[in-house]
């Protein structure tokens, strides 16, 4: 019997679909540079010092066992995090502690100088708990410390892995870290004594950590834990700024409500090629932020074309769906890691300079990214911006009357429209919304019939401000109108002819 051996030789590229990317307009959009300020991504003049703080007893990380400069006590977070059954026992065995003895560990980059320096904490999100995430923001630590900021990358790896709805614990832990920083600053003999400016604090978070910073800012102003008032709070730190990098939203809901935020600066960053948090999930939190106290606040959002979820952290890299990401995600279209982190260095540093140091010369970057062509990596950006002087004429959230705006004296009118309604704005994920409304307007000026050139009265949508409102708001030639418009896939048909 003759045997035949069939040898299958895969042809390189034969089964790989061509890479499809949108046409890049950055050579035109980012062709100019008009900001008169130093590049925020360049290192500053300070030498950078480093230290670790923590329990000094960590069984998994030598740095938190043998290299701790400042020792911290554990905290009981068992009312905020729990993994029942065997999975919980396995976690306790691996870490050597349970949620009732969570360590307050962090790695610090700080300037060599007298200070006091603004304090910035950054916290990672969910990941394989055995692939430790907190070292992944060292590039930001080195840059910020050289420019006169203290950065602490907070260890919450023990809240990672097979655990859910724990972002209240992450937010609460950030505030426990701030308590330790107050002690570091006040303690005689501490290398950080007198170096920490606790009147200028920023919290930054990535993924679940991005939601955790909002939770921390909300808890910071409360006297009790919303879901169990037997746990009391007494924080009251001067948290001025938040940075959310590819955050989730709604993983934790205090008292089953969206996390409220007010009177804080907020920077939101997300990538179009995020393979983990695949929609711009931080936008609902962005929308919920209100400026009510007359202070000088702003919020800004960047949607970065070709940025992914993990490359903001050097440990996570491009494996948004784990080690086998290449089987499910086309990684060829991603920004190079250095370019993605360059964007983070530019925007985060400029944001902290503007909000913690009052460097107003960096504000134009957030109002209109096109003025920073010399700083930003060459890709495409969609941005939003709002400052405390903003007044909403019509945000479509207040009532069900399509003719009224958001302030007394604002009137809305439509003429010859095929579609006119107010409804929720969807995300691209099915059955997912941004939890805020917009006016949905459609029109087709062509009259139905064989004559395709016959047109009707041009459709119109009008917003009018009353004289008293214009006076109250101080509207004049220096005022600017912000009008946000986006297309849909709907195509209204031709109008029916008018009846005789």
C-alpha atoms as one frame of an Amber mdcrd trajectory, in Angstrom:
protein
   0.000   0.000   0.000   1.446   3.297  -1.040   1.287   6.110   1.485   1.118
   9.710   0.391   2.241  12.487   2.710   0.393  15.748   2.289   2.406  18.693
   3.523   0.381  21.800   4.253   2.517  24.898   4.004   0.834  28.110   5.206
   1.439  31.007   2.897   2.460  34.087   4.812  -0.219  36.705   4.564  -2.526
  34.521   2.462  -5.226  34.429   5.159  -4.616  37.852   6.622  -7.110  40.519
   5.645  -5.718  43.854   4.489  -5.406  46.403   7.263  -8.126  49.035   6.993
  -7.619  52.369   8.690  -9.386  55.678   8.265  -7.579  58.252   6.173  -5.257
  60.122   8.512  -5.799  63.877   8.384  -3.160  64.689  11.016  -0.606  66.033
   8.481  -3.082  68.863   7.875  -4.832  69.145  11.253  -1.582  69.079  13.236
   0.460  71.109  10.771   0.727  74.136  13.061   1.950  74.816  16.557   0.579
  77.925  18.229   0.978  77.361  21.981   3.555  79.588  23.616   4.597  77.281
  26.429   7.380  74.752  27.021   6.762  71.224  25.759   5.147  69.466  28.751
   6.651  66.111  27.761  10.247  67.291  28.225  12.013  66.491  31.464  12.357
  69.233  34.024  15.337  70.401  36.034  14.878  68.272  39.167  16.878  65.149
  39.853  14.503  62.259  40.537  14.502  60.300  43.796  12.621  57.052  44.413
  11.326  55.108  47.385   8.774  52.478  48.404   6.267  52.570  51.214   4.149
  49.711  52.489   3.635  46.908  54.958   7.186  45.558  54.877   5.786  42.018
  55.055   4.716  41.351  51.453   5.286  37.709  50.502   5.066  38.274  46.725
   7.006  41.500  46.029  10.490  42.025  47.401  10.206  45.795  47.024   7.288
  45.893  49.470   9.083  43.568  51.858  12.785  44.431  51.771  12.947  47.917
  50.236  10.293  49.802  52.197  11.477  53.191  53.446   8.195  54.163  55.136
   6.102  51.505  56.863   2.313  51.647  56.794  -0.393  49.821  58.715  -2.922
  47.608  56.946  -6.571  48.681  56.622  -9.816  46.734  56.886 -11.698  46.904
  53.585 -13.890  43.863  54.157 -17.082  45.947  53.968 -16.158  47.060  50.461
 -14.626  43.959  48.845 -15.322  40.254  49.147 -14.649  37.042  47.242 -16.617
  34.235  48.888 -15.896  30.521  48.963 -12.846  28.676  47.751 -11.816  31.466
  45.377 -11.529  33.822  48.332  -9.548  31.300  50.349  -7.193  30.783  47.400
  -6.612  34.531  47.156  -5.847  34.778  50.853  -3.396  31.898  50.572  -1.638
  33.491  47.603  -1.319  36.969  49.102  -0.991  36.023  52.752  -3.790  38.371
  53.810  -7.502  38.933  53.296  -9.555  42.032  52.602  -9.584  42.783  56.326
  -5.819  43.452  56.215  -5.188  45.242  52.928  -1.707  46.776  52.663  -1.120
  50.426  51.787   1.767  49.963  49.334   3.143  52.400  46.796   6.191  53.194
  44.684   7.199  56.845  44.611   9.075  59.167  42.284   9.764  62.565  43.837
  11.901  65.633  43.092  15.197  66.273  44.803  14.389  69.590  46.442  12.815
  71.290  49.413   9.258  71.480  48.101   6.479  71.471  48.904   5.465  69.718
  45.684   1.986  68.834  44.352   0.992  65.234  45.060  -0.305  62.901  42.339
  -1.494  59.326  42.942  -2.052  56.904  40.059  -3.816  53.548  40.309  -4.008
  50.721  37.797  -7.133  48.778  36.896  -8.040  45.115  36.680  -5.457  42.688
  35.307  -3.966  39.299  36.115  -3.236  39.780  39.818   0.021  37.826  39.501
   1.291  40.116  36.727   1.813  43.155  38.924   0.486  46.357  37.360   1.795
  49.166  39.564   5.301  49.390  37.967   3.726  50.271  34.599   3.521  54.038
  35.099   7.200  54.624  35.760   7.514  56.710  32.594   5.048  59.208  34.088
   6.765  59.067  37.462  10.155  59.951  35.996   8.755  62.820  33.922   6.512
  64.347  36.566   9.089  64.141  39.348  11.652  65.884  37.148   9.117  68.693
  36.707   8.441  69.121  40.420   5.534  66.763  41.121   5.444  63.790  43.484
   3.954  60.697  41.841   2.979  57.567  43.753   1.885  54.487  41.818  -0.513
  52.701  44.132  -0.523  48.920  44.556  -3.986  47.390  44.270  -2.990  44.120
  42.625  -4.722  42.285  45.490  -8.036  43.698  44.178  -7.361  42.305  40.688
  -8.273  39.005  39.094 -11.561  37.204  39.656 -13.355  39.911  41.576 -16.123
  42.265  40.533 -17.959  45.379  41.673 -15.026  46.374  43.872 -14.391  49.888
  42.598 -15.739  51.336  45.821 -12.856  49.526  47.537 -10.376  50.958  45.031
 -11.658  54.493  45.590 -11.627  54.075  49.369  -8.070  52.704  49.225  -6.876
  55.817  47.384  -8.111  57.895  50.299  -6.314  55.584  52.729  -3.137  56.316
  50.782  -3.746  60.048  51.126  -4.032  59.575  54.882  -0.586  58.009  54.862
   0.783  60.857  52.771  -0.448  63.319  55.363   1.481  61.321  57.956   4.617
  61.138  55.756   4.542  64.912  55.375   4.100  65.548  59.107   6.507  62.937
  60.514   9.877  64.029  61.851  12.636  62.072  60.157  10.552  61.133  57.129
  12.403  61.767  53.842   9.153  63.376  52.679   8.699  65.645  55.701   7.466
  69.051  54.555   7.835  68.147  50.881   4.162  67.400  50.128   1.735  70.160
  49.180  -1.537  68.651  50.387  -3.457  71.664  49.082  -2.705  70.517  45.513
  -3.676  66.872  45.010  -4.531  64.973  41.824  -5.766  61.400  41.436  -5.206
  59.433  38.226  -6.564  56.022  37.320  -6.495  53.571  34.431  -9.386  51.268
  33.456 -11.214  50.361  36.691  -8.798  52.740  38.354 -10.236  55.468  36.126
 -13.617  54.975  37.734 -12.017  54.600  41.162 -10.652  58.159  41.110 -14.186
  59.496  40.638 -15.423  57.277  43.475 -12.587  58.535  45.686 -13.442  62.160
  44.915 -17.088  61.491  45.804 -16.251  59.584  49.017 -13.832  62.358  49.979
 -16.791  64.685  50.628 -19.048  62.184  52.410 -19.353  61.339  56.099 -20.583
  57.754  55.565 -20.208  54.908  53.087 -23.388  55.096  50.955 -23.967  51.329
  50.951 -23.343  50.713  54.656 -23.522  53.784  56.865 -21.934  51.911  59.769
 -18.664  52.664  57.949 -17.882  56.324  58.563 -15.666  58.592  56.490 -13.504
  61.488  57.602 -11.302  62.440  54.662 -11.747  65.985  53.346  -8.584  66.165
  51.234  -8.047  68.985  48.764  -8.397  66.896  45.598  -8.329  69.421  42.779
  -7.885  67.266  39.686  -8.758  63.832  38.302  -7.355  61.975  35.292  -9.295
  58.980  33.936  -7.435  56.821  31.401  -9.736  54.457  29.467 -12.070  54.202
  32.471 -15.125  52.076  33.060 -18.250  53.655  34.500 -20.988  52.124  36.625
 -18.996  49.136  37.852 -19.771  50.648  41.239 -22.916  52.725  41.801 -23.157
  54.431  45.218 -26.630  53.739  46.615 -27.398  52.362  43.130 -26.942  55.791
  41.546 -24.330  57.074  39.072 -21.331  58.556  40.876 -21.910  62.323  41.214
 -19.025  64.766  40.867 -18.776  68.519  41.092 -16.183  71.254  41.300 -13.103
  69.312  40.261 -10.911  69.424  37.149 -11.275  66.319  34.980  -9.246  64.893
  32.097 -10.610  61.895  30.192  -8.518  59.858  27.716  -9.659  56.895  25.617
  -8.415  55.039  22.544 -10.447  54.126  19.473  -8.757  50.699  19.314  -9.347
  49.801  22.951  -9.808  46.027  22.958 -10.996  45.853  26.566 -13.218  48.880
  27.272 -14.449  49.096  23.706 -16.687  52.168  24.064 -15.881  55.652  25.346
 -17.238  54.630  28.738 -15.945  57.646  30.630 -18.241  60.048  28.781 -21.229
  59.569  31.141 -19.018  60.531  34.094 -17.691  63.473  32.076 -21.280  64.597
  31.471 -22.192  64.277  35.161 -19.490  66.672  36.364 -20.981  70.016  37.341
 -19.306  73.316  38.216 -21.456  75.035  40.812 -19.289  76.978  43.256 -17.985
  79.759  41.012 -14.478  78.288  41.083 -12.070  78.049  38.170 -12.576  74.491
  36.869 -12.557  72.713  33.530 -13.042  69.281  32.026 -11.572  67.889  28.832
 -11.906  64.641  26.880  -9.668  63.124  24.180 -10.588  60.199  21.938  -7.322
  59.017  20.385  -7.398  57.197  17.069  -5.466  53.872  17.088  -4.693  53.981
  20.828  -5.495  50.768  22.690  -6.292  49.954  26.314  -3.042  48.584  27.650
  -0.203  50.633  26.186  -0.778  53.397  28.730   0.822  50.895  31.148   4.197
  49.386  30.205   3.330  46.096  31.940   0.040  45.618  30.096   1.260  46.472
  26.592  -0.877  45.600  23.565  -2.546  42.472  24.994  -5.973  43.967  25.707
  -7.589  40.518  25.667  -4.806  38.667  27.439  -1.804  36.708  26.112  -3.736
  35.445  23.066  -4.901  38.901  21.991  -3.276  38.488  18.586  -5.827  35.788
  17.750  -8.783  38.095  18.285  -7.486  41.629  17.783  -5.700  43.073  14.775
  -2.693  44.613  16.490  -1.188  46.013  13.289  -3.264  49.168  13.433  -2.219
  50.255  16.908  -0.169  53.337  17.603   3.423  52.486  18.498   3.665  52.190
  22.298   6.078  55.125  22.517   3.677  57.368  20.576   0.714  56.418  22.757
   2.667  57.136  25.916   3.991  60.369  24.400   0.383  61.520  24.122  -0.145
  60.662  27.796   2.980  62.580  28.775   1.892  65.675  26.845  -1.732  65.864
  27.932  -1.422  64.640  31.513   1.544  66.862  32.324  -0.074  69.909  30.707
  -3.289  69.194  32.620  -1.472  68.955  35.951   0.557  72.084  35.218  -2.653
  73.964  34.419  -4.779  72.708  37.308  -2.286  72.250  40.154   0.073  75.102
  39.312  -2.174  77.570  37.512  -0.168  77.427  34.271  -2.919  78.888  32.096
  -0.710  78.871  29.017  -1.483  75.155  28.647  -5.265  75.631  28.436  -5.352
  76.084  24.622  -4.292  72.431  24.232  -7.557  71.352  25.844  -9.757  73.904
  24.108  -8.496  72.936  20.643  -5.820  70.271  20.175  -5.010  71.603  16.699
  -2.850  74.322  18.246  -0.381  71.711  19.562   0.823  70.107  16.345   4.418
  70.207  17.512   3.689  68.149  20.632   1.045  65.578  19.764   1.754  62.255
  18.026   0.523  62.246  14.454  -2.852  60.578  14.664  -6.446  61.806  14.800
  -8.237  63.158  17.854 -11.819  63.932  18.790 -12.000  66.292  21.746 -14.419
  67.950  24.123 -13.920  70.830  26.527 -15.998  72.697  29.067 -14.999  75.217
  31.713 -16.825  76.629  34.689 -17.960  79.718  32.776 -19.999  77.549  30.398
 -23.778  78.008  30.411 -26.017  75.385  28.818 -28.689  76.881  26.606 -30.042
  73.464  25.613 -28.675  70.132  26.828 -32.013  68.291  26.378 -31.932  66.763
  29.860 -34.528  68.815  31.713 -37.997  67.936  30.450 -39.948  66.347  27.605
 -40.894  69.612  25.894 -38.894  69.828  22.646 -39.510  73.591  22.418 -37.830
  74.569  25.708 -34.143  74.828  26.515 -32.183  74.362  29.722 -32.660  77.897
  31.020 -35.712  80.170  31.228 -35.930  82.249  28.086 -34.460  79.651  25.699
 -36.854  78.634  22.923 -36.368  75.914  20.317 -38.252  75.682  17.035 -38.230
  73.431  13.987 -39.598  73.931  10.481 -40.014  71.393   7.645 -38.153  68.669
   9.582 -38.671  64.974   8.864 -37.428  64.016  12.339 -37.491  66.086  15.519
 -37.267  64.435  18.917 -35.143  64.250  22.046 -33.632  60.869  22.893 -30.664
  59.135  24.489 -27.328  59.167  22.678 -26.161  55.589  22.004 -22.708  54.089
  22.181 -21.593  51.863  19.325 -22.129  48.788  21.514 -25.620  47.386  21.063
 -28.177  48.417  23.708 -25.661  50.759  25.331 -26.191  54.488  25.798 -24.234
  57.465  27.065 -27.011  58.235  29.585 -27.585  61.717  28.250 -29.938  63.145
  25.646 -29.637  65.027  22.390 -32.029  66.489  19.861 -32.427  64.134  16.880
 -33.090  66.168  13.755 -33.508  64.950  10.178 -34.622  66.580   6.945 -34.888
  66.078   3.219 -35.741  69.129   1.141 -36.635  67.136  -1.993 -40.321  66.724
  -2.776 -41.429  63.160  -3.505 -42.207  62.438  -7.150 -40.587  61.868 -10.508
 -39.015  65.320 -10.615 -35.833  64.862  -8.540 -34.993  68.569  -8.802 -38.154
  69.751  -7.074 -37.288  71.171  -3.661 -39.438  72.402  -0.826 -38.929  75.053
   1.770 -35.449  74.643   3.369 -35.651  72.861   6.704 -34.646  74.853   9.773
 -33.910  74.339  13.461 -33.704  77.464  15.584 -32.488  78.281  19.093 -33.361
  81.702  20.494 -32.221  83.409  23.707 -34.486  85.954  25.331 -33.160  89.456
  25.993 -33.256  89.030  29.768 -31.245  85.809  29.589 -28.646  87.369  27.294
 -28.287  90.190  29.787 -28.070  87.842  32.781 -25.390  85.751  31.083 -23.480
  88.782  29.839 -23.590  87.617  26.215 -21.585  89.961  24.005 -19.217  89.931
  21.032 -16.572  88.140  23.098 -18.902  85.240  23.917 -18.618  81.947  22.052
 -21.367  79.545  21.030 -20.581  75.846  21.421 -22.681  73.726  19.077 -22.105
  69.974  19.126 -23.301  68.080  16.043 -22.892  64.454  14.959 -24.314  62.510
  11.978 -26.433  59.363  12.156 -27.028  56.609   9.606 -30.713  57.509   9.219
 -31.767  58.918   5.824 -35.179  60.608   5.744 -37.127  60.059   2.556 -38.421
  62.854   0.314 -41.216  65.050   1.610 -44.760  64.496   0.560 -46.158  67.297
  -1.605 -48.272  69.859   0.172 -51.991  69.180  -0.073 -54.136  71.647  -1.967
